[in-house]
Amino acid sequence: MTLRQAAFLRLCFPNANERSDYILKEYGVQRFLSDLKADKLPIFCTAADKKHIKAASSAAADKLIAAANEAGQKIVTFTDPDYPKALRQIPCSPILLFYQGDLSVLEALSICIVGSRRVSDYGMLASATLSWQLAKKGVTVVSGFARGCDAAAHAGCLAAGGKTVAVCGCGLDLPYPEGNEKLRESILKEGLFLSEYPPGSPAKGSHFPVRNRILAGLCKGVLLTEAADQSGAIITVNAAAEMGKDVFVIPNSIFSENAKGGIALMKQGAKPVSCAEDLLEEYQNTSEYACLQTQEKDTLPPFGLQQLASLRDDMNLTKPKSRDVTPRKAKEKKSAASGIKKESKEKPLPKPEELDVSLLARRCYSLLGEQPKTLPEIASELGEETFSLLEAVTELELLGLITALPGRRYTLPRA
């Protein structure tokens, strides 16, 4: 598959699409392209796919490649030798990835660290400390470049002289989140930025749940440092568990709201850890473990809360700039923009056909009622891949049309 063909295929199918995954792994890219030349569309393509395919063109593919070059980004495709091996094994593998930095950092044993954006001092220090210890042993630390635990994990790894990978839910040319410019510069020198979104792609809320399958897929295991039970970080952890990856949790205070996510995971079998050695003992029989500096004993890093607080204030790692609207007003604004009025509790919920949402989101909504359903259950009933529904349920959740419950369960709000 040439770069131009990969770019064209990417334009034909949105991210985390099970049909493009089938083409890449079974049907064959050349066979698919031959079908299109013969004006014959494979029967597995949906009506939505047909619209994307009709809009795609070789000229548009060339523009996509040119935009990446102009933005200083490189592209690696599914069939390239440098494509991350771990991502070939996950559901809905990315057709191509835009990157800046060194792809070879993924050859080492990789651990993903995730947690809350609104992090406590404890969570920030725990994220940075475990990341620092892992990096000292030669582990590559992967995270999502968000404020809070993600940023602390990246910073802790860099402080140890390690390699870190930032997987973004927007175009790599977008300065998101604001205030992380210094951290971005440091990562580019010693690590890697990855995204399946082309240059100019905005940081939509629906992008991040889809992005999280890449975070989980790149690593041997995922470490949750601090998160509430409905945190976006839990999506990454659940994705990892579904892929058969190891899940680790740093214990937290039972009085903290940000401890609930970890407590729930430990009840489900996640391993509690307090240092890098606790985590890495799970990989003693792997080839990657043999390459680590395991003789390096776990010690506390040469920084504490004061230094991290200074880092937080300097890089704006935890707190976004003041907003024009509160979260509640923002939600109401989104509901108004979609043409859906926020009804009072006494009035009935809107019917599926009344919703101004995507077709897949409408289908998800029509299946839900008062009895909660898990994402895999919804996917099974719709005949869709679980990951392909992430954007749809996020769209519904942002509009207040469904309620997310612990354990990735969804239900309609009470009328």
HELIX and SHEET records of a PDB file:
HELIX    1   1 LEU A    3  CYS A   12  1                                  10    
HELIX    2   2 GLU A   18  TYR A   22  1                                   5    
HELIX    3   3 ILE A   23  TYR A   27  3                                   5    
HELIX    4   4 VAL A   29  LYS A   37  1                                   9    
HELIX    5   5 ALA A   47  ALA A   55  1                                   9    
HELIX    6   6 SER A   58  GLU A   70  1                                  13    
HELIX    7   7 LYS A   85  GLN A   89  5                                   5    
HELIX    8   8 LEU A  103  GLU A  107  5                                   5    
HELIX    9   9 ASP A  121  LYS A  136  1                                  16    
HELIX   10  10 CYS A  149  ALA A  159  1                                  11    
HELIX   11  11 GLU A  181  GLU A  190  1                                  10    
HELIX   12  12 HIS A  207  GLY A  217  1                                  11    
HELIX   13  13 GLY A  232  GLU A  242  1                                  11    
HELIX   14  14 GLU A  257  ALA A  259  5                                   3    
HELIX   15  15 LYS A  260  LYS A  267  1                                   8    
HELIX   16  16 ALA A  276  LEU A  280  1                                   5    
HELIX   17  17 GLU A  281  TYR A  283  5                                   3    
HELIX   18  18 SER A  287  ALA A  290  1                                   4    
HELIX   19  19 LEU A  305  MET A  315  1                                  11    
HELIX   20  20 PRO A  327  ALA A  337  1                                  11    
HELIX   21  21 PRO A  352  GLU A  354  5                                   3    
HELIX   22  22 LEU A  359  LEU A  367  1                                   9    
HELIX   23  23 LEU A  375  LEU A  382  1                                   8    
HELIX   24  24 THR A  386  LEU A  389  5                                   4    
HELIX   25  25 LEU A  390  LEU A  398  1                                   9    
SHEET    1   A 9 LYS A  74  THR A  77  0                                        
SHEET    2   A 9 LEU A  96  GLY A 101 -1                                        
SHEET    3   A 9 LEU A 192  SER A 195 -1                                        
SHEET    4   A 9 THR A 164  VAL A 167  1                                        
SHEET    5   A 9 THR A 140  SER A 143  1                                        
SHEET    6   A 9 SER A 110  VAL A 114  1                                        
SHEET    7   A 9 GLY A 221  LEU A 224  1                                        
SHEET    8   A 9 ASP A 246  VAL A 249  1                                        
SHEET    9   A 9 LYS A 271  PRO A 272  1                                        
SHEET    1   B 3 LYS A 373  THR A 374  0                                        
SHEET    2   B 3 ARG A 409  THR A 411 -1                                        
SHEET    3   B 3 THR A 403  LEU A 405 -1                                        
END                                                                             
